[in-house]
């Protein structure tokens, strides 16, 4: 059975809306879990001034009240050296309790925070 074009458009629109709603629900759950797990100093984000993903991650974590430190490879020589020492594969590069996460992967960050003891270095 083939759907008429208008019906197909409605199905696609409803599917897209459901997908966006689910992503919003998951993101809210991630934010709550991250906020409960993270301690100041647990997350360091190495960013680039021209990185849209970095800006989105920074905006989301700030909006959700998730503690993190951020440095920019263009502004800070130590940040650039750390980025290069980690392999310099792209930004954002997050260091979560000493473990490297390339890109803003909330699930991976949560996994590290839930498995690792909070850092004792403050």
C-alpha positions as CSV (number, residue, x, y, z in Angstrom):
1,X,0.0,0.0,0.0
2,X,1.4,3.4,-1.0
3,X,0.6,6.4,1.1
4,X,-0.6,9.6,-0.6
5,X,2.1,12.4,-0.6
6,X,0.3,14.4,2.1
7,X,0.0,11.4,4.4
8,X,3.7,10.7,3.9
9,X,4.6,14.2,4.9
10,X,2.4,13.9,8.0
11,X,4.1,10.6,9.0
12,X,7.6,12.1,8.4
13,X,6.7,15.2,10.5
14,X,5.3,13.2,13.4
15,X,8.3,10.9,13.3
16,X,10.7,13.9,13.4
17,X,8.7,15.5,16.2
18,X,8.8,12.3,18.3
19,X,12.5,11.9,17.7
20,X,13.2,15.5,18.9
21,X,11.0,15.0,21.9
22,X,12.8,11.8,22.8
23,X,16.2,13.5,22.4
24,X,15.1,16.3,24.7
25,X,13.9,13.8,27.3
26,X,17.2,11.9,27.1
27,X,19.2,15.2,27.3
28,X,17.3,16.3,30.4
29,X,18.0,13.0,32.0
30,X,21.7,13.2,31.1
31,X,21.9,16.7,32.6
32,X,20.4,15.5,35.9
33,X,22.7,12.5,36.1
34,X,25.8,14.6,35.1
35,X,25.0,17.3,37.7
36,X,24.7,14.6,40.4
37,X,28.0,12.9,39.5
38,X,30.3,15.8,38.6
39,X,32.5,17.6,41.1
40,X,34.4,20.8,40.4
41,X,37.6,19.9,38.6
42,X,36.3,16.6,37.2
43,X,35.7,17.9,33.6
44,X,38.2,20.0,31.6
45,X,37.1,20.9,28.1
46,X,39.9,21.8,25.6
47,X,38.2,24.0,23.0
48,X,38.9,26.0,19.8
49,X,37.5,29.4,19.2
50,X,36.1,28.3,15.8
51,X,34.5,25.1,17.1
52,X,30.7,25.1,16.9
53,X,30.5,21.8,18.8
54,X,32.6,23.4,21.6
55,X,30.2,26.3,21.8
56,X,27.2,24.0,21.9
57,X,28.8,21.8,24.6
58,X,29.8,24.9,26.7
59,X,26.3,26.4,26.3
60,X,24.6,23.1,27.3
61,X,26.8,22.4,30.4
62,X,26.5,26.0,31.6
63,X,22.7,26.0,31.1
64,X,22.4,22.7,33.0
65,X,24.7,23.8,35.8
66,X,27.4,21.2,35.2
67,X,30.8,22.2,36.6
68,X,33.6,22.2,34.1
69,X,36.8,24.1,33.2
70,X,37.5,25.3,29.7
71,X,40.6,26.4,27.9
72,X,41.2,27.5,24.3
73,X,44.1,26.2,22.2
74,X,44.4,29.6,20.5
75,X,44.7,31.6,23.7
76,X,46.6,29.4,26.1
77,X,50.0,27.8,25.4
78,X,49.5,25.2,28.1
79,X,46.1,24.3,26.8
80,X,47.6,23.8,23.3
81,X,50.5,21.7,24.7
82,X,48.0,19.5,26.6
83,X,45.9,19.2,23.5
84,X,48.9,18.1,21.4
85,X,50.0,15.7,24.2
86,X,46.6,14.1,24.0
87,X,47.0,13.5,20.2
88,X,45.2,16.7,19.0
89,X,42.5,14.8,17.2
90,X,39.8,17.5,17.3
91,X,37.8,19.7,19.6
92,X,36.2,19.6,21.9
93,X,38.5,17.2,23.7
94,X,37.3,16.6,27.3
95,X,39.4,15.2,30.1
96,X,37.1,13.6,32.5
97,X,38.7,12.5,35.8
98,X,41.9,11.9,33.8
99,X,40.3,10.1,30.9
100,X,40.1,11.6,27.4
101,X,36.8,11.9,25.5
102,X,36.9,13.2,22.0
103,X,33.8,15.2,21.2
104,X,30.9,16.0,23.5
105,X,29.7,12.5,24.3
106,X,27.3,12.8,27.3
107,X,26.9,9.0,27.6
108,X,30.7,8.4,27.7
109,X,31.2,11.2,30.2
110,X,28.5,9.7,32.4
111,X,30.1,6.3,32.1
112,X,33.4,7.7,33.3
113,X,31.9,9.6,36.1
114,X,29.8,6.7,37.3
115,X,32.8,4.3,37.2
116,X,35.7,6.4,38.5
117,X,36.3,7.7,41.9
118,X,36.1,11.5,42.2
119,X,39.4,13.1,41.7
120,X,41.2,13.9,44.9
121,X,43.2,16.7,43.4
122,X,41.4,20.0,43.7
